[in-house]
Amino acid sequence: HESTTIFTGRMTMKTKMTMIYWKGEKFWLGKLLEHPEIMTQGKTLEELEENIKDAYLLMAMDEVPEEHRMREIAI
């Protein structure tokens, strides 16, 4: 029996990653250790964390249609 779920909107799978961050002149800056190409900023640490999450989801879901299917697999 195959189990496939159709999702619309944002990705719901949780992944833990490490955010490296530091205080710039005006903003907090940060990047993901696992994806150093993802770098962003925020006025607060909370805003920086939300911006990092959004940037990761934009990268991960690039070119995936809004209505899509997901299946958890073991690699």
HELIX and SHEET records of a PDB file:
HELIX    1   1 LEU A   45  ALA A   60  1                                  16    
SHEET    1   A 2 THR A   5  THR A   8  0                                        
SHEET    2   A 2 GLU A  67  MET A  70 -1                                        
SHEET    1   B 3 MET A  19  LYS A  23  0                                        
SHEET    2   B 3 TRP A  28  LEU A  32 -1                                        
SHEET    3   B 3 MET A  39  GLY A  42 -1                                        
END                                                                             
